[in-house]
Amino acid sequence: MAILFCPYCANLLIISRMETGGNRLECRTCPYQHPITDPLFSRKTFTHKEKDDVFGGPGAWDNAQKSKVQCPASVCSGQEAAFFQVQIRSADEPMTTFYKCMSCGNQWREN
C-alpha cells in the first residue's frame, strides 16, 4: 500500500516524475520523497452477466394491452405496440409507459 501522507508534516503526497523515468510521491511543503516501486493499479476483466428481463421474461408482453402508436425505429413502419405503465418515480411524477412494437419487437419508453 502506498503512503498517502507525508510522515514528517502530514500533508498529502502528490505523484511526480523522477529524473530517471520512474514515478515518486513527494511532499509539496518539505523535501520528503518516496519512489513508487509497486504499480498503483491493476486491471481486472469482468465477465458480462446475461441481463434478466425486469418485467417478467419473454411471456410478460403476451397479456399486455395494445395501442396504436408509431414505432420510433427508422426501419419499422409498425403502427401497433403493446404497452404497460409502471410508477418508477415519486408519486408526484407521471407514470412511465413501456412499449414494444408488434412488428419489429423494438422496445422504448415514454414518461
C-alpha positions in Angstrom: 0.0 0.0 0.0 1.3 3.4 -1.0 2.0 6.1 1.5 -0.7 8.8 1.2 0.5 11.4 3.7 3.9 12.8 4.5 5.4 11.2 7.6 7.0 14.4 8.7 4.5 17.2 8.1 1.3 15.1 7.4 0.5 16.8 4.1 -1.0 14.9 1.2 1.6 13.5 -1.1 1.4 14.1 -4.9 2.7 11.9 -7.7 5.5 13.4 -9.8 8.0 12.2 -12.4 11.6 11.3 -11.3 14.6 12.3 -13.5 15.4 8.6 -14.1 12.0 8.0 -15.6 10.0 6.5 -12.8 7.3 8.0 -10.6 7.5 9.1 -7.0 5.3 10.5 -4.2 6.6 13.8 -2.9 5.5 16.4 -0.4 4.9 20.0 -1.5 6.0 21.6 1.7 9.0 19.6 2.8 11.7 17.7 0.9 10.3 14.2 1.6 10.2 11.9 -1.5 9.2 8.3 -1.8 9.9 6.3 -5.0 7.0 4.2 -6.3 8.1 0.6 -6.9 4.7 -1.2 -6.9 2.1 -0.5 -9.5 -0.6 2.0 -8.4 -3.4 0.0 -10.0 -4.2 -3.4 -11.6 -6.6 -4.2 -14.4 -9.3 -6.7 -13.9 -11.6 -8.1 -16.6 -15.1 -9.0 -15.6 -17.4 -11.4 -17.4 -20.7 -9.9 -18.6 -23.7 -11.3 -17.0 -26.8 -12.1 -19.1 -29.4 -9.4 -18.3 -32.7 -10.6 -16.9 -35.8 -9.1 -18.2 -37.0 -6.9 -15.3 -40.7 -7.2 -16.3 -41.1 -10.9 -16.2 -39.2 -12.5 -19.1 -40.4 -13.5 -22.5 -44.1 -14.0 -21.6 -44.5 -10.6 -19.9 -45.8 -8.9 -23.1 -48.3 -11.7 -24.0 -51.2 -10.2 -22.0 -50.2 -6.6 -22.3 -52.7 -4.0 -23.7 -52.2 -2.8 -27.2 -52.4 0.7 -28.6 -51.9 2.4 -31.9 -48.5 4.1 -31.6 -45.9 4.8 -34.3 -42.7 2.8 -33.7 -39.7 5.1 -33.3 -37.3 2.7 -35.2 -36.4 4.2 -38.5 -36.6 0.9 -40.4 -40.0 -0.1 -39.0 -43.4 1.3 -40.0 -45.3 -0.5 -37.3 -48.5 1.2 -36.1 -49.3 -1.1 -33.1 -47.5 -1.7 -29.9 -48.1 -3.5 -26.6 -47.7 -1.3 -23.5 -47.9 -1.2 -19.8 -47.3 1.5 -17.2 -45.1 1.5 -14.1 -44.7 4.1 -11.4 -40.8 4.3 -11.3 -40.5 7.8 -9.9 -42.1 9.6 -7.0 -45.9 9.9 -6.7 -46.0 13.5 -8.0 -44.4 12.4 -11.3 -46.3 10.8 -14.1 -46.2 7.0 -14.7 -43.7 5.7 -17.2 -45.1 3.8 -20.2 -43.1 1.0 -21.7 -43.9 0.0 -25.3 -42.9 -3.0 -27.5 -43.6 -2.8 -31.2 -45.7 -5.7 -32.5 -43.9 -5.6 -35.9 -40.2 -5.4 -35.2 -40.0 -6.1 -31.4 -38.4 -2.7 -30.7 -38.8 -1.6 -27.0 -38.9 2.0 -25.8 -40.4 4.1 -23.0 -42.0 7.4 -22.6 -42.6 9.5 -19.4 
